[in-house]
Amino acid sequence: MAIAVCLLGLADMARAQDQPRWAVKLLGAIDGMLKAAGAVLEPADRLEYDRNIASTHEALGEDRFTEAWAEGQAMTVAQAMESATG
């Protein structure tokens, strides 16, 4: 799923720019998209996805991570793309 991979790159960029909340929202949106489509990430992309989750979870803590994740999962594909291109 090309959109998910693009959003993953943006989530990685957000994390690297010390914007973990935005990164988590994008990661949650990716999760929602993949589940809705019954799709999975390729192994290399999955590794990057998992690393981003671990890093942002540590940066935000449980409560803030969970809140941002839920916001991301509630996004439509269009909303996630709009958020990413801002």
C-alpha positions, 0 to 999 in steps of 0.5 A, spaced: 500 500 500 503 505 497 500 511 501 501 507 507 509 507 505 509 514 504 506 516 510 511 512 514 516 516 511 513 522 513 512 519 520 519 517 520 521 525 518 516 527 524 519 523 529 526 525 527 524 532 527 522 531 534 515 531 533 513 525 536 505 526 537 504 528 529 508 521 528 504 517 532 498 520 529 501 518 522 502 511 525 495 510 527 493 512 521 497 507 517 495 502 522 487 504 520 489 503 513 492 497 513 487 494 517 481 496 513 484 494 507 487 487 510 494 489 508 500 488 511 507 492 510 513 489 507 518 486 512 523 492 511 517 497 512 514 493 518 521 494 521 521 502 520 514 502 523 515 498 529 522 502 530 518 509 530 512 506 534 517 504 540 521 511 539 515 515 539 511 511 545 518 512 549 518 520 547 510 521 549 509 516 554 503 511 555 497 516 555 499 521 550 501 516 545 494 512 546 491 519 545 495 520 539 494 513 536 487 513 537 486 520 533 490 517 527 486 511 527 480 515 526 483 519 520 480 517 513 486 516 508 484 523 505 485 526 512 491 523 513 494 525 507 492 532 508 495 532 515 501 530 512 501 535 507 499 540 511 
